[in-house]
Amino acid sequence: MLKKLIKIYNKIRMKPIINIKRTEKGKNTTLGHLYYNKEKFCYTLEDTVRRGEKIPGVTAIPEGVYKCKVTYSDRFKRKMILLYNEPDFSIKSGMMRFTGVRIHGGNRHTDTEGCPLVAYSIANVPDKNNDDYVIYGTAEHDLTELVLRDGKGECIIIIENCFDTIDGIINDILI
């Protein structure tokens, strides 16, 4: 039993770890920071977090631990990071199921369709086009290359909601 646990630990330990810390929640967007092996790497922008409810294309995936694999996307016609926790490469959380969740570039919540967007810069654009935040300067290619290089195309992704303070709870009630 101990040998099996050590083997599993070593397999996981060898993979890069991406940590997305969601820090701000707006009406339509969730803003965060992405860390690659504990080093701050870029910003993230996602659809709004909805607890226990999924509205297709406008709901961020739930916080949690996910596997990822760099695979070819037929939709985007390039290799991209795919997040999953099910054998069919989907994400399941309670009664919610998300499919085709990839980390990619984009600027606004309308670009996400439930996927985390990654970029090096952020602009605060309150109430313009219903955008709470806009990010720019995609980090997708660089992040994908790191996962290919360091993890042979695989990594672990940890997503945390770090806005669950009293302000976050009040914001949930008001929005």
N, CA, C and O atoms as a DFTB+ gen file, in Angstrom:
700 C
 N C O
     1  1       0.828      -1.197       0.000
     2  2       0.000       0.000       0.000
     3  2       0.869       1.256       0.000
     4  3       0.611       2.191      -0.758
     5  1       1.891       1.278       0.844
     6  2       2.766       2.440       0.930
     7  2       3.480       2.682      -0.392
     8  3       3.614       3.829      -0.820
     9  1       3.945       1.610      -1.052
    10  2       4.618       1.751      -2.343
    11  2       3.682       2.359      -3.384
    12  3       4.102       3.171      -4.208
    13  1       2.417       1.961      -3.340
    14  2       1.434       2.488      -4.285
    15  2       1.219       3.989      -4.041
    16  3       1.153       4.766      -4.993
    17  1       1.111       4.394      -2.773
    18  2       0.938       5.807      -2.437
    19  2       2.159       6.625      -2.859
    20  3       2.012       7.735      -3.371
    21  1       3.349       6.092      -2.649
    22  2       4.568       6.794      -3.046
    23  2       4.611       6.951      -4.567
    24  3       5.007       8.001      -5.071
    25  1       4.210       5.927      -5.285
    26  2       4.198       5.982      -6.744
    27  2       3.217       7.062      -7.220
    28  3       3.548       7.840      -8.115
    29  1       2.027       7.116      -6.638
    30  2       1.034       8.139      -6.995
    31  2       1.558       9.530      -6.652
    32  3       1.441      10.451      -7.460
    33  1       2.132       9.691      -5.466
    34  2       2.678      10.983      -5.052
    35  2       3.758      11.455      -6.024
    36  3       3.754      12.614      -6.438
    37  1       4.677      10.571      -6.389
    38  2       5.759      10.949      -7.299
    39  2       5.233      11.313      -8.676
    40  3       5.773      12.207      -9.327
    41  1       4.190      10.634      -9.128
    42  2       3.608      10.947     -10.426
    43  2       2.982      12.341     -10.405
    44  3       3.157      13.111     -11.349
    45  1       2.265      12.667      -9.351
    46  2       1.640      13.984      -9.221
    47  2       2.705      15.058      -9.010
    48  3       2.620      16.140      -9.591
    49  1       3.693      14.766      -8.192
    50  2       4.738      15.728      -7.863
    51  2       5.526      16.163      -9.089
    52  3       6.025      17.288      -9.144
    53  1       5.639      15.285     -10.062
    54  2       6.394      15.580     -11.269
    55  2       5.658      16.549     -12.190
    56  3       6.284      17.177     -13.044
    57  1       4.366      16.678     -12.036
    58  2       3.578      17.534     -12.917
    59  2       3.584      18.975     -12.423
    60  3       3.588      19.224     -11.218
    61  1       3.584      19.916     -13.351
    62  2       3.459      21.323     -12.947
    63  2       2.106      21.562     -12.270
    64  3       1.129      20.861     -12.534
    65  1       2.076      22.549     -11.410
    66  2       0.829      22.920     -10.746
    67  2       0.476      24.349     -11.138
    68  3       1.267      25.276     -10.966
    69  1      -0.722      24.499     -11.665
    70  2      -1.277      25.816     -11.972
    71  2      -2.302      26.100     -10.890
    72  3      -3.166      25.272     -10.601
    73  1      -2.196      27.271     -10.301
    74  2      -3.144      27.679      -9.263
    75  2      -3.819      28.965      -9.730
    76  3      -3.156      29.975      -9.965
    77  1      -5.135      28.919      -9.860
    78  2      -5.906      30.117     -10.197
    79  2      -6.591      30.581      -8.924
    80  3      -7.418      29.872      -8.350
    81  1      -6.234      31.779      -8.492
    82  2      -6.849      32.370      -7.304
    83  2      -7.788      33.474      -7.766
    84  3      -7.351      34.539      -8.202
    85  1      -9.072      33.205      -7.664
    86  2     -10.081      34.192      -8.044
    87  2     -10.164      35.239      -6.950
    88  3     -10.421      34.918      -5.790
    89  1      -9.947      36.488      -7.320
    90  2      -9.843      37.535      -6.311
    91  2     -10.976      38.553      -6.337
    92  3     -11.291      39.146      -5.305
    93  1     -11.589      38.764      -7.489
    94  2     -12.652      39.768      -7.575
    95  2     -13.802      39.232      -8.402
    96  3     -13.612      38.596      -9.439
    97  1     -14.997      39.506      -7.913
    98  2     -16.197      39.023      -8.588
    99  2     -17.060      40.219      -8.957
   100  3     -17.463      41.000      -8.094
   101  1     -17.337      40.353     -10.239
   102  2     -18.217      41.409     -10.714
   103  2     -19.544      40.829     -11.146
   104  3     -19.829      39.654     -10.917
   105  1     -20.344      41.657     -11.769
   106  2     -21.662      41.218     -12.234
   107  2     -21.543      40.138     -13.303
   108  3     -22.299      39.167     -13.302
   109  1     -20.595      40.313     -14.211
   110  2     -20.443      39.377     -15.330
   111  2     -19.115      38.651     -15.349
   112  3     -18.959      37.677     -16.086
   113  1     -18.164      39.096     -14.565
   114  2     -16.813      38.542     -14.647
   115  2     -16.247      38.164     -13.287
   116  3     -16.657      38.673     -12.244
   117  1     -15.293      37.256     -13.345
   118  2     -14.506      36.876     -12.178
   119  2     -13.047      37.073     -12.572
   120  3     -12.578      36.495     -13.552
   121  1     -12.346      37.877     -11.815
   122  2     -10.949      38.194     -12.095
   123  2     -10.067      37.426     -11.124
   124  3     -10.436      37.227      -9.967
   125  1      -8.904      36.996     -11.593
   126  2      -8.000      36.270     -10.714
   127  2      -6.559      36.373     -11.151
   128  3      -6.217      37.079     -12.100
   129  1      -5.722      35.647     -10.430
   130  2      -4.288      35.568     -10.712
   131  2      -3.946      34.109     -10.935
   132  3      -4.425      33.234     -10.213
   133  1      -3.119      33.847     -11.932
   134  2      -2.669      32.497     -12.202
   135  2      -1.223      32.370     -11.765
   136  3      -0.377      33.192     -12.116
   137  1      -0.949      31.315     -10.985
   138  2       0.402      31.008     -10.521
   139  2       0.837      29.706     -11.180
   140  3       0.080      28.737     -11.229
   141  1       2.056      29.698     -11.680
   142  2       2.612      28.496     -12.282
   143  2       3.732      28.027     -11.376
   144  3       4.736      28.720     -11.214
   145  1       3.563      26.844     -10.780
   146  2       4.526      26.333      -9.796
   147  2       4.878      27.389      -8.751
   148  3       6.048      27.627      -8.452
   149  1       3.844      28.011      -8.208
   150  2       3.905      28.990      -7.112
   151  2       4.395      30.372      -7.523
   152  3       4.457      31.269      -6.682
   153  1       4.747      30.571      -8.796
   154  2       5.206      31.878      -9.275
   155  2       4.062      32.582      -9.996
   156  3       3.396      31.989     -10.844
   157  1       3.834      33.866      -9.650
   158  2       2.776      34.608     -10.332
   159  2       3.110      34.671     -11.818
   160  3       4.221      35.036     -12.205
   161  1       2.122      34.307     -12.648
   162  2       2.362      34.214     -14.084
   163  2       1.544      35.230     -14.882
   164  3       2.088      35.925     -15.740
   165  1       0.222      35.322     -14.598
   166  2      -0.622      36.228     -15.379
   167  2      -1.968      36.431     -14.675
   168  3      -2.204      35.913     -13.584
   169  1      -2.832      37.194     -15.329
   170  2      -4.197      37.401     -14.844
   171  2      -5.134      36.395     -15.496
   172  3      -4.845      35.855     -16.564
   173  1      -6.252      36.154     -14.838
   174  2      -7.306      35.330     -15.434
   175  2      -8.612      36.108     -15.422
   176  3      -8.841      36.955     -14.560
   177  1      -9.448      35.809     -16.377
   178  2     -10.780      36.383     -16.431
   179  2     -11.731      35.253     -16.800
   180  3     -11.510      34.522     -17.765
   181  1     -12.783      35.127     -16.018
   182  2     -13.768      34.070     -16.246
   183  2     -15.158      34.664     -16.164
   184  3     -15.347      35.803     -15.737
   185  1     -16.129      33.862     -16.585
   186  2     -17.515      34.253     -16.350
   187  2     -17.745      34.318     -14.850
   188  3     -16.887      33.910     -14.067
   189  1     -18.886      34.822     -14.455
   190  2     -19.183      34.940     -13.044
   191  2     -19.343      33.555     -12.396
   192  3     -19.764      32.597     -13.044
   193  1     -19.004      33.476     -11.132
   194  2     -19.156      32.237     -10.362
   195  2     -20.601      32.160      -9.880
   196  3     -21.116      33.102      -9.278
   197  1     -21.235      31.054     -10.143
   198  2     -22.614      30.823      -9.686
   199  2     -22.592      29.555      -8.845
   200  3     -22.181      28.497      -9.322
   201  1     -23.018      29.653      -7.639
   202  2     -22.993      28.507      -6.739
   203  2     -24.178      27.577      -7.022
   204  3     -25.338      27.961      -6.876
   205  1     -23.851      26.335      -7.435
   206  2     -24.875      25.322      -7.633
   207  2     -25.780      25.535      -8.829
   208  3     -26.755      24.804      -9.005
   209  1     -25.472      26.530      -9.657
   210  2     -26.312      26.827     -10.811
   211  2     -25.413      27.010     -12.023
   212  3     -24.375      27.667     -11.938
   213  1     -25.805      26.436     -13.143
   214  2     -25.039      26.606     -14.370
   215  2     -25.930      27.207     -15.438
   216  3     -26.979      26.659     -15.777
   217  1     -25.499      28.339     -15.960
   218  2     -26.137      28.921     -17.131
   219  2     -25.133      28.710     -18.257
   220  3     -24.063      29.318     -18.242
   221  1     -25.453      27.863     -19.235
   222  2     -24.488      27.511     -20.276
   223  2     -23.829      28.731     -20.930
   224  3     -24.497      29.677     -21.346
   225  1     -22.494      28.673     -21.004
   226  2     -21.729      29.715     -21.674
   227  2     -21.448      30.952     -20.857
   228  3     -20.665      31.798     -21.292
   229  1     -22.056      31.097     -19.680
   230  2     -21.825      32.302     -18.865
   231  2     -21.582      31.975     -17.392
   232  3     -21.800      32.823     -16.527
   233  1     -21.132      30.755     -17.099
   234  2     -20.859      30.352     -15.726
   235  2     -19.439      29.812     -15.628
   236  3     -19.046      28.939     -16.402
   237  1     -18.673      30.331     -14.677
   238  2     -17.317      29.824     -14.438
   239  2     -17.394      28.414     -13.868
   240  3     -18.355      28.061     -13.184
   241  1     -16.369      27.609     -14.158
   242  2     -16.347      26.265     -13.577
   243  2     -16.168      26.388     -12.061
   244  3     -15.579      27.360     -11.587
   245  1     -16.666      25.425     -11.306
   246  2     -16.550      25.499      -9.842
   247  2     -15.100      25.421      -9.380
   248  3     -14.242      24.871     -10.070
   249  1     -14.842      25.985      -8.192
   250  2     -13.496      25.847      -7.635
   251  2     -13.248      24.366      -7.370
   252  3     -14.178      23.597      -7.130
   253  1     -11.972      23.985      -7.419
   254  2     -11.636      22.588      -7.205
   255  2     -10.283      22.255      -7.790
   256  3      -9.536      23.131      -8.224
   257  1      -9.983      20.963      -7.792
   258  2      -8.720      20.458      -8.338
   259  2      -9.053      19.698      -9.617
   260  3      -9.931      18.835      -9.631
   261  1      -8.347      20.028     -10.679
   262  2      -8.595      19.425     -11.983
   263  2      -7.302      18.911     -12.591
   264  3      -6.212      19.402     -12.296
   265  1      -7.450      17.921     -13.436
   266  2      -6.337      17.464     -14.262
   267  2      -6.350      18.329     -15.511
   268  3      -7.371      18.925     -15.855
   269  1      -5.219      18.394     -16.181
   270  2      -5.218      19.059     -17.475
   271  2      -4.283      18.342     -18.416
   272  3      -3.325      17.681     -18.015
   273  1      -4.599      18.500     -19.670
   274  2      -3.820      17.848     -20.723
   275  2      -3.811      18.786     -21.922
   276  3      -4.832      19.382     -22.263
   277  1      -2.658      18.912     -22.554
   278  2      -2.582      19.703     -23.774
   279  2      -3.023      18.791     -24.916
   280  3      -2.399      17.766     -25.191
   281  1      -4.108      19.187     -25.573
   282  2      -4.643      18.427     -26.697
   283  2      -4.968      19.385     -27.836
   284  3      -5.034      20.600     -27.646
   285  1      -5.165      18.825     -29.002
   286  2      -5.525      19.635     -30.156
   287  2      -7.004      19.991     -30.089
   288  3      -7.848      19.119     -29.884
   289  1      -7.318      21.268     -30.262
   290  2      -8.701      21.729     -30.270
   291  2      -9.174      21.848     -31.715
   292  3      -8.613      22.617     -32.496
   293  1     -10.204      21.087     -32.065
   294  2     -10.784      21.199     -33.402
   295  2     -11.391      22.582     -33.618
   296  3     -11.351      23.123     -34.723
   297  1     -11.952      23.143     -32.556
   298  2     -12.592      24.456     -32.663
   299  2     -11.572      25.559     -32.925
   300  3     -11.760      26.390     -33.813
   301  1     -10.486      25.562     -32.142
   302  2      -9.494      26.636     -32.247
   303  2      -8.335      26.305     -33.200
   304  3      -7.533      27.177     -33.534
   305  1      -8.256      25.051     -33.631
   306  2      -7.227      24.598     -34.590
   307  2      -5.803      24.770     -34.070
   308  3      -4.908      25.179     -34.810
   309  1      -5.601      24.456     -32.796
   310  2      -4.262      24.495     -32.207
   311  2      -4.258      23.681     -30.915
   312  3      -5.312      23.311     -30.398
   313  1      -3.056      23.408     -30.403
   314  2      -2.920      22.710     -29.122
   315  2      -3.239      23.694     -28.004
   316  3      -2.782      24.837     -27.999
   317  1      -4.053      23.204     -27.044
   318  2      -4.485      24.041     -25.922
   319  2      -4.614      23.180     -24.671
   320  3      -4.690      21.954     -24.747
   321  1      -4.638      23.844     -23.525
   322  2      -4.799      23.161     -22.244
   323  2      -6.284      22.871     -22.022
   324  3      -7.118      23.776     -22.056
   325  1      -6.598      21.595     -21.795
   326  2      -7.960      21.129     -21.534
   327  2      -8.065      20.729     -20.065
   328  3      -7.243      19.952     -19.579
   329  1      -9.069      21.253     -19.348
   330  2      -9.304      20.913     -17.947
   331  2     -10.379      19.840     -17.848
   332  3     -11.352      19.849     -18.602
   333  1     -10.191      18.901     -16.894
   334  2     -11.186      17.846     -16.726
   335  2     -11.026      17.190     -15.351
   336  3      -9.993      17.315     -14.693
   337  1     -12.091      16.482     -14.941
   338  2     -12.023      15.630     -13.752
   339  2     -12.796      14.332     -13.951
   340  3     -13.003      13.571     -13.006
   341  1     -13.216      14.088     -15.180
   342  2     -13.947      12.868     -15.537
   343  2     -13.201      12.140     -16.654
   344  3     -12.476      12.778     -17.417
   345  1     -13.364      10.813     -16.769
   346  2     -12.677      10.055     -17.819
   347  2     -13.008      10.510     -19.247
   348  3     -12.213      10.301     -20.163
   349  1     -14.192      11.140     -19.439
   350  2     -14.566      11.612     -20.774
   351  2     -14.062      13.030     -21.048
   352  3     -14.511      13.684     -21.990
   353  1     -13.125      13.500     -20.217
   354  2     -12.497      14.820     -20.337
   355  2     -13.482      15.967     -20.111
   356  3     -13.292      17.057     -20.650
   357  1     -14.513      15.736     -19.333
   358  2     -15.445      16.792     -18.940
   359  2     -15.190      17.136     -17.477
   360  3     -14.385      16.500     -16.798
   361  1     -15.896      18.154     -17.017
   362  2     -15.845      18.539     -15.604
   363  2     -17.236      18.316     -15.029
   364  3     -18.234      18.787     -15.576
   365  1     -17.286      17.592     -13.922
   366  2     -18.554      17.359     -13.247
   367  2     -18.428      17.846     -11.814
   368  3     -17.464      17.537     -11.114
   369  1     -19.428      18.616     -11.395
   370  2     -19.480      19.114     -10.027
   371  2     -20.951      19.106      -9.608
   372  3     -21.749      19.907     -10.094
   373  1     -21.293      18.203      -8.712
   374  2     -22.694      18.072      -8.321
   375  2     -23.524      17.694      -9.539
   376  3     -23.226      16.709     -10.215
   377  1     -24.549      18.462      -9.817
   378  2     -25.414      18.206     -10.976
   379  2     -24.935      18.957     -12.225
   380  3     -25.530      18.817     -13.294
   381  1     -23.880      19.742     -12.099
   382  2     -23.391      20.517     -13.240
   383  2     -22.332      19.743     -14.016
   384  3     -21.505      19.044     -13.432
   385  1     -22.369      19.878     -15.333
   386  2     -21.354      19.272     -16.196
   387  2     -20.896      20.327     -17.199
   388  3     -21.706      21.024     -17.810
   389  1     -19.570      20.425     -17.353
   390  2     -18.955      21.351     -18.302
   391  2     -18.123      20.518     -19.276
   392  3     -17.438      19.582     -18.863
   393  1     -18.177      20.847     -20.549
   394  2     -17.385      20.129     -21.545
   395  2     -16.535      21.120     -22.335
   396  3     -16.910      22.278     -22.520
   397  1     -15.384      20.638     -22.796
   398  2     -14.522      21.469     -23.638
   399  2     -13.949      22.681     -22.951
   400  3     -13.761      23.715     -23.591
   401  1     -13.664      22.588     -21.654
   402  2     -13.126      23.734     -20.908
   403  2     -11.626      23.830     -21.171
   404  3     -10.858      22.942     -20.800
   405  1     -11.227      24.917     -21.814
   406  2      -9.830      25.136     -22.174
   407  2      -9.359      26.485     -21.666
   408  3     -10.136      27.434     -21.561
   409  1      -8.074      26.555     -21.354
   410  2      -7.459      27.837     -21.018
   411  2      -7.056      28.481     -22.340
   412  3      -6.330      27.881     -23.133
   413  1      -7.528      29.702     -22.573
   414  2      -7.197      30.370     -23.829
   415  2      -7.163      31.884     -23.667
   416  3      -7.513      32.428     -22.620
   417  1      -6.735      32.538     -24.725
   418  2      -6.685      33.992     -24.740
   419  2      -8.070      34.577     -24.971
   420  3      -8.994      33.879     -25.387
   421  1      -8.194      35.846     -24.699
   422  2      -9.447      36.581     -24.869
   423  2      -9.374      37.833     -24.026
   424  3      -8.420      38.034     -23.273
   425  1     -10.381      38.671     -24.153
   426  2     -10.344      39.947     -23.445
   427  2     -11.511      40.182     -22.492
   428  3     -11.337      40.796     -21.440
   429  1     -12.685      39.703     -22.850
   430  2     -13.906      40.029     -22.111
   431  2     -14.654      38.753     -21.710
   432  3     -14.379      37.663     -22.212
   433  1     -15.600      38.924     -20.799
   434  2     -16.385      37.766     -20.362
   435  2     -17.141      37.142     -21.528
   436  3     -17.464      35.955     -21.484
   437  1     -17.425      37.904     -22.552
   438  2     -18.116      37.344     -23.721
   439  2     -17.209      36.415     -24.524
   440  3     -17.692      35.701     -25.403
   441  1     -15.904      36.410     -24.241
   442  2     -14.959      35.513     -24.920
   443  2     -14.771      34.186     -24.188
   444  3     -14.137      33.277     -24.725
   445  1     -15.303      34.057     -22.985
   446  2     -14.953      32.901     -22.157
   447  2     -15.768      31.644     -22.435
   448  3     -15.194      30.559     -22.534
   449  1     -17.073      31.757     -22.561
   450  2     -17.972      30.607     -22.663
   451  2     -17.661      29.559     -21.594
   452  3     -17.697      28.359     -21.866
   453  1     -17.358      30.016     -20.387
   454  2     -17.085      29.121     -19.267
   455  2     -15.625      28.756     -19.085
   456  3     -15.271      28.098     -18.107
   457  1     -14.769      29.173     -20.011
   458  2     -13.337      28.846     -19.944
   459  2     -12.549      29.979     -19.280
   460  3     -12.919      31.147     -19.403
   461  1     -11.463      29.634     -18.577
   462  2     -10.587      30.684     -18.052
   463  2      -9.779      31.334     -19.184
   464  3      -9.159      30.641     -19.989
   465  1      -9.794      32.664     -19.234
   466  2      -8.955      33.420     -20.160
   467  2      -7.687      33.811     -19.429
   468  3      -7.716      34.042     -18.221
   469  1      -6.559      33.891     -20.150
   470  2      -5.289      34.265     -19.520
   471  2      -4.629      35.397     -20.301
   472  3      -4.589      35.380     -21.531
   473  1      -4.111      36.384     -19.563
   474  2      -3.447      37.528     -20.194
   475  2      -2.498      38.186     -19.202
   476  3      -2.610      38.003     -17.990
   477  1      -1.570      38.950     -19.743
   478  2      -0.551      39.593     -18.918
   479  2      -0.981      40.940     -18.338
   480  3      -0.378      41.403     -17.369
   481  1      -2.001      41.575     -18.901
   482  2      -2.394      42.912     -18.437
   483  2      -3.893      42.978     -18.193
   484  3      -4.663      42.159     -18.694
   485  1      -4.286      43.978     -17.408
   486  2      -5.693      44.159     -17.040
   487  2      -6.060      45.632     -17.152
   488  3      -5.245      46.510     -16.866
   489  1      -7.288      45.893     -17.567
   490  2      -7.834      47.248     -17.595
   491  2      -9.167      47.213     -16.869
   492  3      -9.983      46.324     -17.107
   493  1      -9.386      48.155     -16.006
   494  2     -10.655      48.244     -15.297
   495  2     -11.615      49.048     -16.160
   496  3     -11.366      50.219     -16.447
   497  1     -12.707      48.426     -16.574
   498  2     -13.664      49.073     -17.462
   499  2     -15.061      48.889     -16.884
   500  3     -15.846      48.105     -17.420
   501  1     -15.391      49.594     -15.801
   502  2     -16.693      49.371     -15.186
   503  2     -17.851      49.841     -16.067
   504  3     -17.826      50.935     -16.633
   505  1     -18.856      48.987     -16.163
   506  2     -20.126      49.286     -16.830
   507  2     -20.026      49.626     -18.308
   508  3     -21.005      50.114     -18.873
   509  1     -18.900      49.397     -18.962
   510  2     -18.788      49.633     -20.404
   511  2     -19.032      48.301     -21.098
   512  3     -18.287      47.345     -20.884
   513  1     -20.061      48.229     -21.920
   514  2     -20.440      46.989     -22.598
   515  2     -20.713      45.862     -21.600
   516  3     -20.505      44.693     -21.925
   517  1     -21.169      46.190     -20.411
   518  2     -21.432      45.205     -19.360
   519  2     -20.189      44.444     -18.937
   520  3     -20.300      43.345     -18.394
   521  1     -19.015      44.998     -19.171
   522  2     -17.777      44.367     -18.749
   523  2     -17.346      44.959     -17.418
   524  3     -17.271      46.177     -17.260
   525  1     -17.063      44.085     -16.464
   526  2     -16.511      44.550     -15.205
   527  2     -15.014      44.764     -15.363
   528  3     -14.459      45.721     -14.824
   529  1     -14.357      43.868     -16.106
   530  2     -12.920      43.941     -16.338
   531  2     -12.605      43.496     -17.762
   532  3     -13.368      42.760     -18.387
   533  1     -11.475      43.957     -18.250
   534  2     -10.964      43.539     -19.552
   535  2      -9.501      43.174     -19.346
   536  3      -8.766      43.903     -18.680
   537  1      -9.074      42.052     -19.913
   538  2      -7.662      41.678     -19.864
   539  2      -7.133      41.661     -21.292
   540  3      -7.900      41.501     -22.240
   541  1      -5.828      41.825     -21.444
   542  2      -5.255      41.843     -22.790
   543  2      -3.798      41.402     -22.742
   544  3      -3.169      41.402     -21.684
   545  1      -3.274      41.029     -23.901
   546  2      -1.904      40.517     -23.983
   547  2      -1.888      39.041     -23.625
   548  3      -1.374      38.665     -22.571
   549  1      -2.442      38.203     -24.483
   550  2      -2.664      36.793     -24.168
   551  2      -1.410      36.086     -23.642
   552  3      -0.297      36.318     -24.114
   553  1      -1.627      35.231     -22.666
   554  2      -0.563      34.407     -22.081
   555  2      -0.761      32.937     -22.438
   556  3      -0.043      32.068     -21.945
   557  1      -1.735      32.669     -23.294
   558  2      -2.089      31.277     -23.625
   559  2      -0.914      30.483     -24.191
   560  3      -0.600      29.398     -23.702
   561  1      -0.277      31.019     -25.207
   562  2       0.802      30.278     -25.868
   563  2       1.938      29.975     -24.888
   564  3       2.427      28.846     -24.832
   565  1       2.357      30.978     -24.120
   566  2       3.462      30.788     -23.167
   567  2       3.118      29.735     -22.118
   568  3       3.953      28.894     -21.783
   569  1       1.888      29.779     -21.598
   570  2       1.468      28.812     -20.580
   571  2       1.405      27.398     -21.161
   572  3       1.852      26.442     -20.528
   573  1       0.859      27.275     -22.346
   574  2       0.791      25.961     -23.007
   575  2       2.193      25.397     -23.229
   576  3       2.429      24.212     -22.998
   577  1       3.113      26.235     -23.672
   578  2       4.495      25.789     -23.895
   579  2       5.154      25.324     -22.604
   580  3       5.895      24.341     -22.608
   581  1       4.893      26.021     -21.492
   582  2       5.447      25.602     -20.198
   583  2       4.927      24.220     -19.798
   584  3       5.696      23.374     -19.342
   585  1       3.629      23.994     -19.968
   586  2       3.038      22.699     -19.601
   587  2       3.586      21.594     -20.508
   588  3       3.839      20.481     -20.047
   589  1       3.766      21.894     -21.777
   590  2       4.360      20.903     -22.684
   591  2       5.797      20.588     -22.276
   592  3       6.209      19.428     -22.276
   593  1       6.558      21.628     -21.929
   594  2       7.974      21.453     -21.581
   595  2       8.150      20.780     -20.226
   596  3       8.888      19.802     -20.102
   597  1       7.467      21.309     -19.207
   598  2       7.701      20.854     -17.835
   599  2       6.892      19.623     -17.440
   600  3       7.326      18.835     -16.600
   601  1       5.731      19.458     -18.038
   602  2       4.862      18.358     -17.629
   603  2       4.535      17.383     -18.733
   604  3       3.648      16.541     -18.595
   605  1       5.264      17.502     -19.838
   606  2       5.011      16.628     -20.994
   607  2       3.537      16.674     -21.396
   608  3       2.943      15.661     -21.765
   609  1       2.964      17.877     -21.313
   610  2       1.581      18.076     -21.739
   611  2       0.533      17.840     -20.678
   612  3      -0.660      17.858     -20.980
   613  1       0.947      17.619     -19.430
   614  2      -0.024      17.393     -18.358
   615  2       0.310      18.267     -17.152
   616  3       1.470      18.608     -16.920
   617  1      -0.715      18.623     -16.393
   618  2      -0.501      19.369     -15.145
   619  2      -1.723      19.203     -14.248
   620  3      -2.721      18.589     -14.623
   621  1      -1.609      19.761     -13.075
   622  2      -2.708      19.806     -12.110
   623  2      -3.121      21.276     -11.996
   624  3      -2.269      22.163     -11.948
   625  1      -4.421      21.526     -11.953
   626  2      -4.922      22.895     -11.809
   627  2      -5.779      22.974     -10.558
   628  3      -6.704      22.185     -10.366
   629  1      -5.457      23.934      -9.720
   630  2      -6.218      24.181      -8.490
   631  2      -6.878      25.548      -8.647
   632  3      -6.196      26.552      -8.851
   633  1      -8.190      25.584      -8.554
   634  2      -8.927      26.840      -8.668
   635  2      -9.554      27.148      -7.317
   636  3     -10.287      26.336      -6.753
   637  1      -9.247      28.347      -6.809
   638  2      -9.735      28.763      -5.486
   639  2     -10.512      30.066      -5.586
   640  3     -10.094      30.995      -6.277
   641  1     -11.639      30.129      -4.899
   642  2     -12.367      31.388      -4.751
   643  2     -11.809      32.104      -3.530
   644  3     -12.033      31.669      -2.400
   645  1     -11.093      33.184      -3.743
   646  2     -10.479      33.921      -2.638
   647  2     -11.252      35.191      -2.312
   648  3     -10.775      36.019      -1.537
   649  1     -12.428      35.356      -2.887
   650  2     -13.241      36.539      -2.610
   651  2     -14.353      36.245      -1.617
   652  3     -15.239      37.079      -1.426
   653  1     -14.328      35.088      -0.986
   654  2     -15.381      34.725      -0.047
   655  2     -15.194      35.382       1.315
   656  3     -15.067      34.714       2.341
   657  1     -15.181      36.687       1.292
   658  2     -15.149      37.473       2.523
   659  2     -16.558      37.992       2.745
   660  3     -17.460      37.644       1.982
   661  1     -16.772      38.791       3.739
   662  2     -18.094      39.376       3.976
   663  2     -18.500      40.232       2.779
   664  3     -19.680      40.279       2.431
   665  1     -17.524      40.920       2.133
   666  2     -17.835      41.704       0.938
   667  2     -18.327      40.796      -0.185
   668  3     -19.272      41.137      -0.897
   669  1     -17.683      39.640      -0.343
   670  2     -18.097      38.696      -1.376
   671  2     -19.486      38.149      -1.134
   672  3     -20.262      37.979      -2.075
   673  1     -19.808      37.871       0.119
   674  2     -21.147      37.365       0.462
   675  2     -22.200      38.430       0.198
   676  3     -23.264      38.133      -0.346
   677  1     -21.910      39.662       0.577
   678  2     -22.846      40.762       0.312
   679  2     -23.005      40.949      -1.196
   680  3     -24.116      41.152      -1.687
   681  1     -21.894      40.882      -1.928
   682  2     -21.937      41.018      -3.375
   683  2     -22.816      39.934      -4.004
   684  3     -23.563      40.216      -4.941
   685  1     -22.736      38.696      -3.501
   686  2     -23.578      37.598      -3.994
   687  2     -25.061      37.924      -3.807
   688  3     -25.880      37.628      -4.677
   689  1     -25.396      38.520      -2.691
   690  2     -26.791      38.829      -2.390
   691  2     -27.294      39.951      -3.311
   692  3     -28.431      39.910      -3.781
   693  1     -26.440      40.951      -3.562
   694  2     -26.849      42.104      -4.353
   695  2     -26.894      41.822      -5.853
   696  3     -27.662      42.453      -6.580
   697  1     -26.074      40.878      -6.319
   698  2     -26.011      40.636      -7.779
   699  2     -27.017      39.582      -8.180
   700  3     -27.117      39.240      -9.359
